[in-house]
Amino acid sequence: MDTKQEIDIQKEFMKKVKELNNKIQKYAIFTMGCQLNENDSEKISGMLEEMNYEKIEDIKNADLVIFNTCCVRENAEDRLFGKLGELKKIKEEKGTIIAIGGCMMQEKHITDKIKESYPFVDLLFGTHTLHKLPEDLYKILNQKQKEEDIIDIDGKVYEGLPIKRDSNLKASVTIMNGCNNFCSYCIVPYVRGRERSREPKDIIKEVENLAKSGYKEITLLGQNVNSYLRVEREKNIPFEQYKGINSFATLLQEINKIDGIERIRFISPHPKDFTDDVIDAIAKCEKVCKLVHLPLQAGSTKILKDMNRKYTKEQYLKLVEKMKEKIPNLTISTDIIVGFPGETEEDFEDTLDVVRKVGYEQVYMFIYSRRIGTPGDKMENQIPEEIKHIRFDKLKKLVENKIYENNQKYLGTTQTILVEGKSKNNENTLTGRTDSNKVVIFEGDNDLIGKMLKVEIVSEHMWYLKGEIKHGRIFTNDAKIS
């Protein structure tokens, strides 16, 4: 059975569940982890709303509660089990259906614990069976039975699932699933499977439809976006030729041509796969943001080797230098893990050295968390938690100092931002982001929401900038502000 037939079957189950739900049902969804998980949750919401469900925030009033889990960090497990404890009494009183999906469900020790300690959970589904939610839900509603729908083999790429997006301005578009890198700290290849790229035509069609619906910014998603279609090329796996797209660079170039899209972002690339054609595409495509997320993870060549990252400190810095030479106004963000097994003070100093030399715009910092099933979990010389936290605090201080320094370059400049809406902390101000993903707060009318707007930066506040619209000088993408 091909994927289209499988999706058609699920659409029939959507109709059946809707018939069972003769009145609108309420659902709440908790999303943990990365933007790929957030994108999956939008698909879950899309399917549920086709089945006569309405999203709410309060789990006490929900008929269905879904957890879309992440297993990258240990605290995600703690959050999940804490929420399940809260739900037990609610389920006893209301009969709430509880479903748990996502990466964590691909880990047998987690599903075993749930079945043993939380037997009231109705549905467990994995990363490769998300599309079967309508069928699983129908069985629970119609047959009053618990369901477990998890497979260990690599899943397929499914097109045509409904999607309910959280924003009407910015959208994430998954271009590939899975990962082939097997970094020794990371569980993702074991729970997401091997790399599988979407067909170019399907990606372009999705972005074109988003543009027609008024979306201004898209983010291309994948565990390793710059290896898009690489496996297919290397293993001669057929894919449909479309507009000459045969790589990540050519995909960027084609999306750059789509009218209505103003900004293109992508996460996450791998430094070892950052080829010259991708660098050239970023430089030449005016819609591709010049903020590049370039995960470092560690600055020590020895630790990078232990992490199985396949590049050295020197190669990473050389890549940064090349990118800065070729891409005007480049800014860089990164991920850093502190306290990987065997990390010495000298190794940690190498990480600090890279932070000083690169001058990152943003740094996502993590304390190493052991994950069962990864090589890192079995390594000797695990770092004591106290030392991890001391190093983390030292890194945090350096990063904040560098961010303060970087912020100074914005003062007095005019920045183009996409106005996203009202500020969460002050309804009298609006908020948007620069090309480099800096949050900008400014005063303005609500009719500016959704526009590309130029503002002058007048002050910096570490995690955001404050801007002003200068009368008679500032333009949106289609009108002068007067």
Secondary structure, 3 states (H helix, E strand, C coil): CCHHHHHHHHHHHHHHHHHHCCCCEEEEEEECCCHHHHHHHHHHHHHHHHCCEEECCCHHHCCEEEEEECCCCHHHHHHHHHHHHHHHHHHHHHCCEEEEEEHHHHCHHHHHHHHHHCCCCCEEECCCCHHHHHHHHHHHHHHCCCEEECCCCCCCCCCCCCCCCCCCCEEEEECEECCCCCCCCCCHHHHHCCCEECCHHHHHHHHHHHHHCCCCEEEEECCCHHHCCHHHHHCCCCCCCCCCCCCHHHHHHHHCCCCCCCEEEEECCCHHHCCHHHHHHHHHCCCECCEEECCCECCCHHHHHHCCCCCCHHHHHHHHHHHHHHCCCCEEEEEEEECCCCCCHHHHHHHHHHHHHHCCCEEEEEECCCCCCCHHHHCCCCCCHHHHHHHHHHHHHHHHHHHHHHHHCCCCCEEEEEEEEECCCCCCCEEEECCCCCEEEECCCHHHCCCEEEEEEEEECCCCEEEECCCCCCEECCCECC
